[in-house]
Amino acid sequence: MTSDTYFANGAEVSLFEQAYQRNLPVMLTGPTGCGKTRFVEHMGSLLGRPVVTISCHDDLTSSDLVGRFMVTGGDVIWTDGPLTRAVKSGAICYLDEVVEARHDSLAILHSLTDHRRALYLDRADEVVHAPTEFMLVCSYNPAYRSSLKELKPSFRQRFVTLPMTYLPADREAQVVVSESGVDTATAQRLVQCATAIRTADRAFHFEPPSTRVLVTAAQLISAGATELEAADACILAPLSGDGAITDGLREVAAASLLGADAAGAQPH
């Protein structure tokens, strides 16, 4: 299986296609690493449209999105930003973790998310009308956003919202197998470990381990690391700087993996 394979977890594929057919913008919500970016890439492939990804952050300005005048070879010329290029080319423009962007930067999106479907480049004195093929997609993790960084309801209501979450355990294990080459039993133990930690997350409030980190851990195992070593380096260490919490989580992981490592050390 290739790395662009996507495992559906509900009706998100058909709903995305229907939104695309009706020129409706889409908002993906869900925990970090549950497959939102992979899903957008999959839909771009399915719909035959390029995907332009913009990673949002505190310093992202509207000029970073739409473009700016730049001095080139002694001349001052307008240079399109990634959002403008996406609109003009009829691409799928994906704003990842849009909640991280400043509110004044997001205002430029309003005219693209209503009946106008247009991008107003005030500085260039130009209006770019989005072709039928263009689609705006945003994503964010509502559970872990800062209280100081919330999307305004008026902004969220401009989008068709598709909630996403982790795959069921058996299908998540399939992803780990397909992208790392480990055997199914190892993948299942890694997923069991992650599921236990995600449950503990309800009490500790840290970012839960994603499918992405399970694949990374599995790749280390394929390269020769033990399951506990891989889980410690890829799953546990990034979760918390609190030693007590990390020690507690290590016990949770060991309950899923320790027996496998002990068995693996025995001669066959």
N, C-alpha and C positions, 0 to 999 in steps of 0.2 A: 504494500500500500504506500502511496506517495504521501509526502508531508502536507499536501494541500487537501487531503481527505477530511471531510467534516462529518461528525456524528450528530445527527439532529437530536434534540432533546424536547421536542414538542412540535408546535405548529409554526415555529419561527420562520422556516423557509417559505412556506406558502404565504404567510402574512407579509413578509418582506417583499415577495414578488407582487402581491396585490397592491402594496403601498407604492412600489415602483411603477406599476401600470397606471396608477392614479396620480402620479407626481407628488406623492406625500413624503415629507421628511420623516425619518425614523430615529427614535432614541432607544438605545440599548442600555439596560440597567442590569447590574449583577456584580458579584464579587470579583475582585481582581484575579485574572488567570483562569476564568471559567470558560473562555473560548470566544469572547466577543470579537476580538480582532480576527481570529481565524474564521469566524462566521462571516464577517464582512468580506474578507478575501475570497471565501468560498462563493458568496453571492455575486461578487464581481466576475468570477470565472463563469458561474452559471448563467449570468445575464449578458456575458460578453462585453463587459465594461471595465476599463482600467480603474484602479482604486488609488486615489491620492490621499495619503494618511498625514494628518497634522497632529503632532503630540502637543497638547495644551499645557501651559505652565503660567506661573505668576506674571512673567514679563512679556507674555505674548500680547502684541499690540494689533490694532486693526490694520496698520500698515504692513505688519508681518503677514497678515492674511491676504490682503488685497493687492499690495504692491507699493512702490514708492519711486520717486524720481532719483536717479543715480547718475553720477558723472562717469561717462565712459568715453575714453579717447578725446577728452576735451569738450564733449557734448553732454548736455543734460537730457537724459532720455527716461521715459517711464518704463519700469520693469514690473511685470505682473508678479503677484505673489501666488502661492499655491492654491488658494481658494479661487482666485480669478482664473488661473490656468485650468482648474478643474471644471469651472462653469463653462468656459469657452470650448473645452474639448468634450463636454458631455460625459464627464467621468463621475464616479461615485466619490464624493469628498467625505472622508471619515475623520471627524474631530474626536480623538481619543482623550478620555478623561476631561471632558469639556468643563467640568465644574472647577478645574484648576485655572481656567482663563478668567481674566478680569471682566466684569460685567459690561464695561464700556466697549471692550473688544467684541463681545458677543452681539452688541446692538447692530453690527453690520450685517448679521444674519437674518434680521427680521424680515427684510424685503424678499429674501429667498424662501422663507417658510410660509408665505401666505400667497394669495392669488396673483401677486405681481411676479413672483419667480424671477426677480431681477436683482442684479448687484450694482449698487450705485457707487461709482468711483469718483467722488467729489473732486479730489485733487487732480485727476486726469480729465475731468469734465466729460465723463463717459458713463453710459448705462449699458451693462451687459445683460442681455436677456438670456435666461437659461434655456438651452434646447430641451426637448422632451426627454432625452437620454440622461440628463443630469439628475443626480440624487444627492441630498444632504443626509448624512448619518452621523449621529453623535453618540457618545457612550460615557457612562460614569458609574461609580460604585456608590450607591446611596447609603449603604450601611456604614462606610468608613470616611465619609466626607467630614471636613471640619465644620464646626458650628458656624464659623465665620465664612464658610464657602458653601453656600446653598444656591441651587438654581432657582430663580424666581418662578413661582407657579405660572405666571403669564408666559414665560419662556417655555417651560415644560409642556404646556398645553398646545404649543404649536406643532408638536410631534406625535406620531403614532409610537407608543411606548411598548417595547417588547422586553419583558423581564426575562433574564437568563440566569441559570444557576449551574452547579456542577452536574455532570452526567451521573446517572445511576452507577453504582459501584462496578457492575460487570462491564458496562460500556466504557467507563473510565479506564478500567484495566486494559480493555482492547486498545485504547489510544496509546497507553504506555507501552504495550507490546509492539504495536505497529511502528512507533517512532524511536524505539530504543533497541529492539531485538532481544529483550529479556524474555524468559519463559513466562507463561501465563500465571503460574503459581507465585512467582516473584512479584509480578505486577499486582496481583490481587493482595499480597501482603502490604505492598506500598500503599495501595488505595485504602486498605483497612487501617493502616497507620494514620493516613491523612484524615480519614473520616473521624477517627477517635479524637484527633487534635482539633478538627473543626467543631466537634461537639464541646470540647473544653474551651474553645474560643468564646462561647457564650458567657463564660464566667470571667475570662481574662481580657477580652476585648483587644486582641491583636489581629493582624491581618492573617487570615487562615491560609494554609498551604494550598497552592493552586495546582491544577493539572500540569502546568508548565514545569513546576519544580519536581513533580513526580517523574516526569520524563527525564529531567536532568539527573536526578538520583539514579534512575534506571540506566542511564548512559554510563555513569560511573561504575555501576555494578557490572555492566557489560565489559568495562575496561579492566575489571579485576578487583574493585573495592568490595568489601563486605556490605551487606544490607545496612547494618548499623552505622558503619562509617559513612556510607552514602546518605543515609537519612539524617545523620548528625550535620554533615556539611551542607546539604542542599535543602533540607526541610526544617530542621530545628534551629540551626545557628542564625538564619536570617529573621526568625520570628520575633525575638525579644532580646534586649540587652540586660534584662533582669535575670541574674544567675539562678535565683530560686525558681522562677517560672520555667527557665530552660531545663533545670534539673527535673522538675515535675513532668515536663513534656517528654524528656528523655525516657522516663519510666513508662509513659504512655506508649512511646514508640517501641521500647524494648518488649513490651507485652505482645506486640504484633510481629516483631522481627527477630528477637533474641533466639528463640527456638530454631528458626531457620538457619541462623549463622552457626549455631552449635552443631546442627545436623550437617551443615555444609562442610564442617571441619573434620567430620568422621570419614574414614576411608570407604570407598564404594566397593 
